[in-house]
Amino acid sequence: MQDFISIARYQTQLQNGETTCRNAVETYLKKIEESKQLNAFIEVYAAEALQRASELDELPAPHGKLHGVVVAIKDVICHKGHTVTAASRILEGFTSVFSATAVERLLAEGAIIIGRVNCDEFAMGSTNENSAYGKVLNAADQSRIPGGSSGGSAVAVQAGLCMVSLGSDTGGSVRQPADFCGIIGLKPTYGRVSRYGLIAYASSFDQIGVFAKTIPDTALVLEVISGADAYDSTVSQQPVPAYSQQLEKDRRYKIAYFPEALEHESLDPEIARAIKDQLHQWEAQGHAVAPVHFDLLDYIVPTYYVLTTAEASSNLSRFDGVKYGYRSAADNHTELDDFYKRNRSEGFGKEVKRRILLGNFVLSSGYYDAYFTQAQKVRRILTNNLQLIFKEFDFICLPTAPSVAFKIGEKSKDPIAMYIADIYTVMANLTGVPAISLPMFTHPTHQMPFGVQLMAAPFNELSLLSFSNNNLAS
């Protein structure tokens, strides 16, 4: 197979007899083996992927929109008959009895799933250092993190180990690793993609997202996995546009930015300078660019962590080692509570336990109103403010992350510093709006990629993708 450029070009090569699905899978299997040190893949479905590729090659006509497209899925997305562990010992050896709706839709359109990829345990983390399978390395600089929690999904696309991948985004877990790895990362509107089969971290925040190297590929995968689903009561019933066919050109947009975000003390000066220059370029191209003052920036991260840890403490209570997953080898259990404690203490990693404890604290008697109730109020204020902004503007422009990918272990001893690194991404999850990270820059000092983030009004992915495509294609 020739070097992968885009799904459209690959499928043209298939139709012209220049390559085959099996040849493509063999190429990726070889690359995965050669890149094992990156630790992106937890499990590779080699025999299964080759068999499916051969079956697709034998069909008289292409099977679906993603015919032959090689996909990796994050280890929090269920695939029937395959192990899924959320990168945690607590789900050690667990085999899924059903597939996520997103996976079913990929397969129905002819995709080939080549394996499951590494991530932070239960999607809790920004570095992919919190995994029972070890850390993932950034292919651009293996001394640096790839970002998280979907670090394996990002690196799989970055290093050319698959064509596209799926991750999940609860507070930036698609956009931030995309930014650190120099690829595209899209978090759709909450409810645009079914969460059925996605292992929950924080149910009112979680959303399956897409990693790719081109906007048309991103649009096509989103088109396939989106839409109503009887298995998810929170999914939207709105019809799904043919994103890949309706990308607009030459339209002028209104873009807002927050001066407080670009002047924030946590932001790398070179990143701030690059984004300010880009805003000037958009203005010169005829787009309307204007500042909007936003004085709630420093409330965003505390609000996010109060609410997500509260939801996590509830969601993760089901993992107790009774019916499935990890069970302590100790045989001196005298009480049921002791049995639970041993299983959970040994099965969960440090970061997950930290968030469960924080979640239980903010939900506890005497603190519920002081923390959880107040955080819900801030969430409503943020949502209302963004609704007002999107009445006047098409997009809000923000950095994706305050720095480029940092060194492995650099912030592991300071969880507060790690949480503050989510300052620019969590707003999209708090408010449910779609957001995308675009790879547009290289840091002059560190020689590492970084991007720009754009948020749009709910279910306005088409404009977001259209504007992004025009910028990355130019």
ZIZIRA-V577681 format. One record per backbone hydrogen bond with DSSP energy under -0.5 kcal/mol. NH is the residue of the N-H (numbers start at 0). CO is the residue of the C=O. E is the energy in kcal/mol with one decimal. If there is no record, write none. Layout:
# ZIZIRA-V577681
nh=NH co=CO e=E
nh=NH co=CO e=E
This chain:
# ZIZIRA-V577681
nh=9 co=5 e=-2.3
nh=10 co=6 e=-2.8
nh=11 co=7 e=-1.7
nh=12 co=8 e=-2.2
nh=13 co=9 e=-1.9
nh=14 co=10 e=-2.2
nh=15 co=11 e=-2.1
nh=16 co=13 e=-1.2
nh=17 co=12 e=-2.4
nh=18 co=12 e=-1.0
nh=23 co=19 e=-2.0
nh=24 co=20 e=-2.5
nh=25 co=21 e=-2.7
nh=26 co=22 e=-2.1
nh=27 co=23 e=-2.2
nh=28 co=24 e=-2.7
nh=29 co=25 e=-1.9
nh=30 co=26 e=-2.0
nh=31 co=27 e=-2.7
nh=32 co=28 e=-2.0
nh=33 co=29 e=-2.2
nh=34 co=30 e=-1.2
nh=35 co=32 e=-1.1
nh=37 co=34 e=-1.9
nh=38 co=35 e=-1.6
nh=41 co=115 e=-2.2
nh=42 co=115 e=-1.7
nh=44 co=113 e=-2.6
nh=45 co=43 e=-1.3
nh=48 co=44 e=-2.8
nh=49 co=45 e=-2.4
nh=50 co=46 e=-2.2
nh=51 co=47 e=-2.4
nh=52 co=48 e=-2.4
nh=53 co=49 e=-2.2
nh=54 co=50 e=-2.2
nh=55 co=51 e=-2.4
nh=56 co=52 e=-2.3
nh=57 co=53 e=-1.3
nh=58 co=54 e=-0.5
nh=58 co=55 e=-1.0
nh=63 co=61 e=-0.9
nh=65 co=108 e=-2.0
nh=66 co=63 e=-1.3
nh=67 co=109 e=-2.3
nh=68 co=65 e=-2.5
nh=70 co=68 e=-0.6
nh=70 co=111 e=-3.1
nh=71 co=163 e=-1.4
nh=72 co=114 e=-2.1
nh=73 co=165 e=-1.1
nh=74 co=116 e=-1.8
nh=75 co=73 e=-1.2
nh=76 co=73 e=-2.1
nh=77 co=75 e=-0.5
nh=77 co=196 e=-2.9
nh=80 co=95 e=-2.8
nh=81 co=78 e=-2.1
nh=83 co=93 e=-2.0
nh=85 co=74 e=-1.8
nh=87 co=84 e=-1.4
nh=88 co=346 e=-0.8
nh=89 co=346 e=-1.0
nh=90 co=87 e=-1.0
nh=91 co=88 e=-2.0
nh=93 co=90 e=-2.2
nh=95 co=81 e=-2.6
nh=99 co=77 e=-2.6
nh=100 co=195 e=-1.6
nh=103 co=99 e=-2.5
nh=104 co=100 e=-2.2
nh=105 co=101 e=-1.8
nh=106 co=102 e=-2.5
nh=107 co=103 e=-2.2
nh=108 co=104 e=-1.0
nh=108 co=105 e=-0.6
nh=109 co=106 e=-1.8
nh=110 co=105 e=-2.3
nh=111 co=68 e=-3.2
nh=112 co=110 e=-0.5
nh=113 co=70 e=-2.7
nh=113 co=111 e=-0.7
nh=114 co=70 e=-0.7
nh=115 co=42 e=-1.8
nh=116 co=72 e=-2.3
nh=117 co=39 e=-3.3
nh=119 co=148 e=-1.5
nh=120 co=129 e=-5.0
nh=121 co=85 e=-2.6
nh=122 co=119 e=-2.7
nh=123 co=120 e=-2.1
nh=124 co=122 e=-0.9
nh=130 co=128 e=-0.9
nh=131 co=86 e=-2.3
nh=133 co=130 e=-1.6
nh=135 co=127 e=-1.2
nh=136 co=37 e=-2.2
nh=137 co=140 e=-0.5
nh=137 co=143 e=-2.0
nh=140 co=137 e=-0.8
nh=143 co=140 e=-2.4
nh=144 co=405 e=-2.4
nh=145 co=126 e=-0.7
nh=146 co=126 e=-0.5
nh=147 co=125 e=-0.8
nh=149 co=172 e=-1.4
nh=150 co=148 e=-1.1
nh=151 co=117 e=-1.3
nh=152 co=117 e=-0.5
nh=153 co=149 e=-2.0
nh=154 co=150 e=-2.6
nh=155 co=151 e=-2.2
nh=156 co=152 e=-1.2
nh=157 co=153 e=-3.0
nh=158 co=154 e=-3.1
nh=159 co=156 e=-1.2
nh=160 co=155 e=-3.1
nh=161 co=155 e=-0.9
nh=162 co=69 e=-2.2
nh=163 co=69 e=-1.4
nh=164 co=210 e=-1.7
nh=165 co=71 e=-2.2
nh=166 co=208 e=-1.9
nh=168 co=206 e=-3.1
nh=175 co=171 e=-2.9
nh=177 co=173 e=-1.6
nh=178 co=174 e=-2.3
nh=179 co=175 e=-2.3
nh=180 co=176 e=-1.7
nh=181 co=177 e=-0.9
nh=181 co=178 e=-0.6
nh=182 co=177 e=-2.2
nh=183 co=211 e=-2.3
nh=184 co=436 e=-1.6
nh=185 co=209 e=-2.4
nh=186 co=434 e=-3.1
nh=187 co=185 e=-0.6
nh=187 co=207 e=-0.6
nh=189 co=431 e=-2.0
nh=191 co=188 e=-2.5
nh=192 co=188 e=-0.5
nh=193 co=224 e=-0.6
nh=197 co=194 e=-2.5
nh=198 co=75 e=-3.1
nh=198 co=196 e=-0.6
nh=204 co=201 e=-2.3
nh=205 co=201 e=-2.5
nh=208 co=166 e=-2.1
nh=209 co=185 e=-1.7
nh=210 co=164 e=-2.5
nh=211 co=183 e=-1.5
nh=217 co=213 e=-1.9
nh=218 co=214 e=-3.1
nh=219 co=215 e=-2.2
nh=220 co=216 e=-2.3
nh=221 co=217 e=-2.4
nh=222 co=218 e=-2.4
nh=223 co=219 e=-1.8
nh=224 co=220 e=-2.3
nh=225 co=221 e=-1.5
nh=226 co=191 e=-2.3
nh=231 co=228 e=-1.7
nh=234 co=231 e=-1.1
nh=235 co=190 e=-3.3
nh=240 co=238 e=-0.6
nh=242 co=240 e=-2.1
nh=244 co=241 e=-1.6
nh=245 co=241 e=-1.2
nh=245 co=242 e=-0.7
nh=254 co=252 e=-0.5
nh=254 co=287 e=-3.8
nh=255 co=394 e=-2.9
nh=256 co=289 e=-1.5
nh=257 co=396 e=-0.7
nh=258 co=256 e=-0.7
nh=260 co=257 e=-0.9
nh=261 co=257 e=-1.7
nh=262 co=258 e=-1.5
nh=263 co=260 e=-0.8
nh=266 co=263 e=-1.7
nh=267 co=401 e=-2.7
nh=271 co=267 e=-2.3
nh=272 co=268 e=-2.5
nh=273 co=269 e=-2.2
nh=274 co=270 e=-2.2
nh=275 co=271 e=-2.3
nh=276 co=272 e=-2.3
nh=277 co=273 e=-2.0
nh=278 co=274 e=-2.3
nh=279 co=275 e=-1.9
nh=280 co=276 e=-2.0
nh=281 co=277 e=-2.6
nh=282 co=278 e=-2.1
nh=283 co=279 e=-2.3
nh=284 co=280 e=-1.5
nh=285 co=282 e=-1.5
nh=286 co=281 e=-2.2
nh=287 co=252 e=-2.2
nh=288 co=286 e=-0.6
nh=289 co=254 e=-2.2
nh=291 co=256 e=-2.7
nh=296 co=293 e=-0.5
nh=298 co=295 e=-1.9
nh=299 co=295 e=-0.7
nh=299 co=296 e=-1.1
nh=300 co=296 e=-0.5
nh=302 co=298 e=-2.0
nh=303 co=299 e=-2.6
nh=304 co=300 e=-2.5
nh=305 co=301 e=-2.1
nh=306 co=302 e=-2.1
nh=307 co=303 e=-2.9
nh=308 co=304 e=-1.4
nh=309 co=305 e=-1.4
nh=310 co=306 e=-2.1
nh=311 co=307 e=-2.6
nh=312 co=308 e=-2.5
nh=313 co=309 e=-1.1
nh=314 co=310 e=-2.9
nh=315 co=311 e=-2.9
nh=316 co=313 e=-1.0
nh=317 co=314 e=-0.9
nh=318 co=315 e=-1.3
nh=319 co=317 e=-1.2
nh=325 co=89 e=-1.8
nh=338 co=334 e=-1.7
nh=339 co=335 e=-2.4
nh=340 co=336 e=-2.6
nh=341 co=337 e=-2.3
nh=342 co=338 e=-2.1
nh=343 co=339 e=-2.7
nh=344 co=340 e=-2.7
nh=345 co=341 e=-2.2
nh=346 co=342 e=-2.2
nh=347 co=343 e=-2.1
nh=352 co=348 e=-2.3
nh=353 co=349 e=-2.2
nh=354 co=350 e=-2.0
nh=355 co=351 e=-2.4
nh=356 co=352 e=-2.4
nh=357 co=353 e=-2.1
nh=358 co=354 e=-2.5
nh=359 co=355 e=-2.6
nh=360 co=356 e=-2.0
nh=361 co=357 e=-2.3
nh=362 co=358 e=-1.1
nh=363 co=360 e=-1.3
nh=366 co=363 e=-2.0
nh=367 co=363 e=-1.5
nh=370 co=366 e=-2.2
nh=371 co=361 e=-0.8
nh=371 co=366 e=-0.5
nh=372 co=367 e=-2.4
nh=373 co=368 e=-0.7
nh=374 co=370 e=-2.6
nh=375 co=371 e=-2.1
nh=376 co=372 e=-1.6
nh=377 co=373 e=-2.2
nh=378 co=374 e=-2.5
nh=379 co=375 e=-1.9
nh=380 co=376 e=-2.2
nh=381 co=377 e=-2.8
nh=382 co=378 e=-2.3
nh=383 co=379 e=-2.5
nh=384 co=380 e=-2.6
nh=385 co=381 e=-2.4
nh=386 co=382 e=-2.0
nh=387 co=383 e=-1.9
nh=388 co=384 e=-2.0
nh=389 co=385 e=-2.6
nh=390 co=387 e=-0.8
nh=391 co=387 e=-0.5
nh=391 co=388 e=-1.5
nh=392 co=388 e=-2.2
nh=393 co=253 e=-2.2
nh=394 co=253 e=-2.0
nh=395 co=454 e=-1.9
nh=396 co=255 e=-3.2
nh=397 co=452 e=-2.5
nh=399 co=450 e=-0.6
nh=407 co=142 e=-2.4
nh=409 co=406 e=-2.1
nh=413 co=410 e=-1.7
nh=417 co=413 e=-1.8
nh=418 co=414 e=-2.5
nh=419 co=415 e=-2.4
nh=420 co=416 e=-1.0
nh=421 co=418 e=-1.9
nh=422 co=419 e=-1.8
nh=424 co=421 e=-0.9
nh=425 co=421 e=-1.9
nh=427 co=424 e=-0.9
nh=428 co=424 e=-0.6
nh=429 co=425 e=-2.5
nh=430 co=426 e=-2.0
nh=431 co=427 e=-0.9
nh=432 co=427 e=-0.9
nh=434 co=186 e=-2.5
nh=435 co=453 e=-2.2
nh=436 co=184 e=-2.5
nh=437 co=435 e=-0.5
nh=437 co=451 e=-2.8
nh=439 co=437 e=-1.0
nh=439 co=449 e=-0.9
nh=440 co=449 e=-2.2
nh=442 co=447 e=-3.1
nh=446 co=442 e=-2.0
nh=449 co=440 e=-1.9
nh=451 co=437 e=-1.6
nh=452 co=397 e=-3.0
nh=453 co=435 e=-2.2
nh=454 co=395 e=-2.2
nh=455 co=433 e=-2.0
nh=456 co=393 e=-0.6
nh=459 co=456 e=-1.8
nh=463 co=459 e=-1.7
nh=464 co=460 e=-3.1
nh=465 co=461 e=-2.5
nh=466 co=462 e=-2.7
nh=467 co=463 e=-1.9
nh=468 co=464 e=-2.6
nh=469 co=465 e=-2.1
nh=470 co=466 e=-1.6
nh=471 co=467 e=-2.6
nh=472 co=468 e=-2.0
nh=473 co=469 e=-0.7
